[in-house]
Amino acid sequence: MPRSCVRRKRVYSPVLGRNVLRCAQFSGDGGLFGIFDKFPLPIDQIKSAFVTGGLAVGGAVGARKIISYVAPMLKMDDKPKVVMLLEIAAGVVMAVVVGKYIGRPEFGAALAVGPVVLNGMALLGEFMPELAAPGIAGLGVVVDQDDWVPEAMFEHGVTPGLQTEQAAPAWSM
């Protein structure tokens, strides 16, 4: 429920050069989120971030559904990198269509973010495996768990699976 003006007051406006009527007191507690009026939380920005995130997820799901239907027709379903690039292209096309025909270009941009980020991370993992672990982007060297024994760090000072002879960093112990 929005707040409404309870009491008005006549004040001088230096911009207008005359007296104007302004609200002196508002009613209510500010509606549903009235408790947040006392804290410096930007509720509108938080809501906008969630809307953008939701549209990005919807764009990623939509692009993946479209390409899963189209890729077998193009005989591209056995080429994962091409499928990822096609999903990015489908997200951009969806963004242009939504931005143009709905008249909300910010919704179209949010739809394009999902496929670009999702497939961008996967492509980064394909081309630079040292920057991205399988499924999740993480920094560091990926060590096969079969080669890893925790005692090896203390015995030799070398992490198994690495080709260098330098000691393991202190943060990993």
C-alpha positions as CSV (number, residue, x, y, z in Angstrom):
1,M,0.0,0.0,0.0
2,P,1.6,3.3,-1.0
3,R,1.9,6.1,1.4
4,S,-0.3,9.1,1.0
5,C,-0.1,12.7,2.2
6,V,-1.9,13.4,5.5
7,R,-0.9,17.0,6.0
8,R,0.1,19.7,3.5
9,K,2.1,22.8,4.1
10,R,2.7,25.9,2.0
11,V,6.4,26.7,1.5
12,Y,8.4,29.1,-0.7
13,S,10.0,27.5,-3.7
14,P,13.2,29.4,-4.8
15,V,13.0,27.6,-8.2
16,L,9.5,28.8,-9.0
17,G,9.8,32.1,-7.1
18,R,6.4,31.6,-5.3
19,N,4.7,29.7,-2.5
20,V,3.7,26.1,-3.3
21,L,1.8,23.4,-1.5
22,R,4.0,20.5,-0.4
23,C,3.3,17.4,1.7
24,A,4.5,17.8,5.3
25,Q,3.5,14.4,6.7
26,F,2.9,11.0,5.1
27,S,0.5,8.3,6.3
28,G,1.1,4.7,7.2
29,D,4.2,2.6,7.6
30,G,5.2,2.5,4.0
31,G,3.2,-0.6,3.0
32,L,4.6,-4.1,2.9
33,F,8.2,-3.1,2.9
34,G,7.8,-0.2,5.4
35,I,10.3,-1.7,7.8
36,F,13.0,-1.2,5.2
37,D,12.5,2.6,5.2
38,K,14.6,2.8,8.3
39,F,17.6,1.0,6.6
40,P,19.5,2.1,3.6
41,L,18.5,-0.9,1.4
42,P,17.8,-0.2,-2.2
43,I,14.7,-2.4,-2.6
44,D,14.1,-1.3,-6.2
45,Q,17.6,-2.3,-7.2
46,I,17.3,-5.7,-5.4
47,K,14.0,-6.4,-7.2
48,S,15.5,-5.3,-10.5
49,A,18.5,-7.7,-10.0
50,F,16.1,-10.6,-9.3
51,V,14.0,-9.8,-12.4
52,T,17.1,-9.6,-14.5
53,G,18.4,-12.9,-13.1
54,G,15.0,-14.6,-13.7
55,L,14.9,-13.4,-17.3
56,A,18.5,-14.6,-17.8
57,V,17.6,-18.0,-16.6
58,G,14.5,-18.0,-18.8
59,G,16.6,-17.0,-21.8
60,A,19.1,-19.8,-21.1
61,V,16.4,-22.4,-20.8
62,G,14.6,-21.1,-23.9
63,A,17.7,-21.0,-26.0
64,R,18.6,-24.6,-24.9
65,K,15.1,-25.8,-25.8
66,I,15.2,-24.2,-29.2
67,I,18.6,-25.5,-30.1
68,S,17.8,-29.0,-28.7
69,Y,14.9,-29.0,-31.3
70,V,16.9,-27.5,-34.2
71,A,20.3,-29.1,-33.8
72,P,19.3,-32.6,-34.9
73,M,17.7,-31.1,-38.0
74,L,21.0,-29.4,-38.8
75,K,23.0,-32.5,-37.9
76,M,24.9,-30.5,-35.3
77,D,23.9,-32.4,-32.2
78,D,27.2,-34.4,-32.1
79,K,29.3,-31.2,-32.0
80,P,29.0,-29.7,-28.5
81,K,31.0,-26.5,-29.2
82,V,28.9,-25.6,-32.2
83,V,25.7,-26.3,-30.2
84,M,27.0,-23.9,-27.5
85,L,27.6,-21.2,-30.1
86,L,24.2,-21.8,-31.6
87,E,22.6,-21.4,-28.1
88,I,24.4,-18.0,-27.8
89,A,23.1,-17.0,-31.2
90,A,19.6,-18.1,-30.3
91,G,19.7,-16.0,-27.1
92,V,20.7,-13.0,-29.0
93,V,18.0,-13.5,-31.6
94,M,15.4,-13.9,-28.8
95,A,16.7,-10.7,-27.3
96,V,16.2,-8.8,-30.5
97,V,12.7,-10.2,-31.0
98,V,11.6,-9.5,-27.5
99,G,13.2,-6.0,-27.4
100,K,11.7,-5.0,-30.7
101,Y,8.2,-6.4,-30.5
102,I,7.4,-6.0,-26.8
103,G,9.1,-2.6,-26.7
104,R,11.2,-3.4,-23.7
105,P,14.8,-3.6,-24.8
106,E,16.0,-4.1,-21.2
107,F,14.0,-7.4,-21.1
108,G,15.6,-8.5,-24.3
109,A,19.1,-7.7,-23.0
110,A,18.4,-9.7,-19.8
111,L,17.2,-12.7,-21.9
112,A,20.5,-12.6,-23.9
113,V,22.6,-12.6,-20.7
114,G,21.6,-16.2,-19.7
115,P,22.8,-18.1,-22.8
116,V,25.9,-15.9,-23.1
117,V,27.0,-16.5,-19.6
118,L,26.0,-20.2,-19.4
119,N,27.7,-21.2,-22.6
120,G,30.5,-18.7,-22.2
121,M,31.6,-20.4,-19.0
122,A,31.3,-23.8,-20.7
123,L,33.4,-22.6,-23.7
124,L,36.0,-21.1,-21.4
125,G,36.2,-24.5,-19.7
126,E,36.7,-26.2,-23.1
127,F,39.4,-23.9,-24.3
128,M,41.1,-23.0,-21.0
129,P,40.7,-26.0,-18.6
130,E,43.1,-24.5,-16.1
131,L,40.6,-21.7,-15.4
132,A,37.4,-23.7,-15.1
133,A,36.7,-27.0,-13.3
134,P,34.2,-29.3,-14.8
135,G,30.8,-27.8,-14.4
136,I,31.9,-24.8,-12.3
137,A,34.4,-22.1,-13.0
138,G,37.1,-22.3,-10.4
139,L,40.7,-21.1,-10.3
140,G,43.6,-23.5,-9.8
141,V,44.9,-26.7,-11.2
142,V,42.6,-29.6,-11.6
143,V,44.1,-32.7,-10.0
144,D,42.8,-36.2,-10.6
145,Q,41.4,-37.6,-7.3
146,D,42.9,-41.0,-7.9
147,D,46.4,-39.4,-7.9
148,W,45.7,-37.3,-4.8
149,V,46.7,-38.5,-1.4
150,P,46.8,-35.9,1.4
151,E,50.0,-37.2,2.9
152,A,52.0,-36.4,-0.3
153,M,52.0,-32.6,0.5
154,F,53.8,-33.2,3.7
155,E,56.2,-35.9,2.4
156,H,57.7,-34.2,-0.6
157,G,56.2,-30.7,-0.7
158,V,54.9,-31.4,-4.2
159,T,51.3,-31.8,-5.2
160,P,50.8,-35.0,-7.1
161,G,49.6,-34.5,-10.7
162,L,51.6,-31.3,-11.2
163,Q,54.6,-31.4,-13.5
164,T,56.6,-28.7,-11.6
165,E,58.9,-29.4,-8.6
166,Q,57.8,-26.3,-6.6
167,A,56.2,-26.7,-3.2
168,A,52.5,-26.5,-2.7
169,P,51.2,-23.1,-1.6
170,A,50.5,-22.5,2.1
171,W,46.8,-21.8,1.5
172,S,46.2,-25.3,0.2
173,M,47.4,-27.0,3.5
